[in-house]
Amino acid sequence: MPQFVAIAVLLAVAFLLNVRRAATAVGDGDWGTALGSLTVGPLVVFYAVHTVLYVAGRLLRGRDRMRAYTASRTHYAAAVVALLVVVGAALGPG
């Protein structure tokens, strides 16, 4: 459940912040930019950060003290980092 909540919030924020830019890109025929800014980009950042945090936590704390990949609380930290990336991309130039 933590994974679903983190991804749902991340995609909702990414959609709200990037919908205008994505609509412009689709109007120009650039579907890749639209899909990348709305879904693929945030998901790739989320899973990359989450995997790094999970593996580091598992190495530091041990196998027995970490929950499963989909049930760990590292989702929330990864979601915060991914949200910062989405906000930075939405507010940046371009």
N, C-alpha and C positions, 0 to 999 in steps of 0.2 A: 503494500500500500504506500509506503513512503516514496517509492520510485514513481508511482502513478501521480501522486500529488506534486512532486517536484517537477516532473515533465509537463503536467497540465498547466501549472503556473508559468513555467518557462515559455511554453508555446503560446499561451494567452498574451503574455507581455510582448513577446516577439511579434505576434500578429498585430497587436495594437500600435506598436511603435513603428512597424515597417510596412503597414498596409498601403500607405500612399506611395512609397518608393516602389513597392512591388507592382502596384497597379500601373504606374508609369512604365516600368520595365516590360510588363505584359503588353501594354499598348504599343510599345516599340518592337514587340516580337521576341523579347529576350526572356524566355520562360526560366532559364537557368538561374538568373539573378533573383527572380521572384521566389522560386522554390528554395534557393539557397538562403535568402534572408529571412524567410518565414519558417522553414522547418529544418532543412538539412544542416545549415550552419550551427544553429543553437543546439541541435541534438548531438552533433559531432563534438562540439566543445564540452557539452555536459558529460557525455560518456568518456571522453578522454580524461577530463579532470577527475571524474568519479573513479575511473579505473586506477589512476595514479594514487589517489588518496586511499582507496581500498587496499591496494597492494602494499603501500607504505604502512598503513595501519596494521595489516596482517603480519608484516615482517617485524614491526616494532612490538606489537602486543601479543603476538602468537596466534596460532590457528584456533585455539579453543576459546579465546576471549573475543573474537569477532563474529558477528552474525553473518548470515549468508549475504552474497553480493546484492541481491534484490531487497533484502530486509535491513541492511545496515543504515546507520544514520549519516553516513558520508554523503548520501544523496542531497542532504540539505546544504552542506558546504559546497558541493559541486554545483548545485542550483544557484547559489549566491554568486559564485564566480561566473557561471554562464550568463546570469542576468546582468552582471557588470559588463560583460563582453557585448551582449545584445544592446544595452543602453549606449555603450560607447560607439558601437557601429551605427546606431540609429541617429545619434547626435553628431557624428563625425562628418567630415566633408564628403561630398559625392552624392 
